[in-house]
Amino acid sequence: MTEYVLMTPDELVQNGLIFGYRSADNEIYMGIYPVIYGYRVNAGYTGDIVYQFSICAGNDQKAAEEIFSIVLDLFRNRHTKNPFRGIPHYQERRPYYYDENFVADLRREVDFENIEKVRLLPLALLRAMMLPLITEYARRA
C-alpha cells in the first residue's frame, strides 16, 4: 500500500487546490480544484503541467468527496509504476455522476461501497480559507 499524506498549505496554493494529498515520496498528488461552477478532482505527477486525471464533481460536496475518496483508494492500493493506468479519465457528461459509462468504468476499478470515505469541511469554506494564502503567495512571486 502506498502512503499518502495531507498537503501543506503552501503545496495546496502552489497547485491551486483547496484540499489535497500527495504520495509520501512526493511523486503523485491529488486534490480538489475550485472552478467557476464548482469543483474538479485532479491528480497527476508532481511537477507536470498537465493532469493525468481531472474529473468534474459539479458544485456538489458529496460528489467531490466521493470521487476524491475513490481516487485516493485507487492510488493507495495500486502497486505499479503507473497508478493512472486503467483509471477512466474522460467524461462525456458533467458532473461525472451524469455519465453512466464513466461511472460503470470506474465501478469496474473500485468497490464504491468498501472504500474509506473522505469527509471535508464545506468546500465553500475551504475555498474562502485559501484566499489569504493565495494572496500572500502571489505577493511573494
Buried (B, 14 or more C-beta within 10 A) or exposed (E): EBEBEEBEBEBBBEBEBBBBBBBEEEEBBBBBBBEEEBBBBBBBBBEEEEBBBBBBBBBBBEBBBBBBBBBBBBBBEBEEEEBBEEBBBEBEEBBBBEBEEBBEBBEEEBEEEEBEEBEBEEBEEBBEEBEEBBEEBEEEE
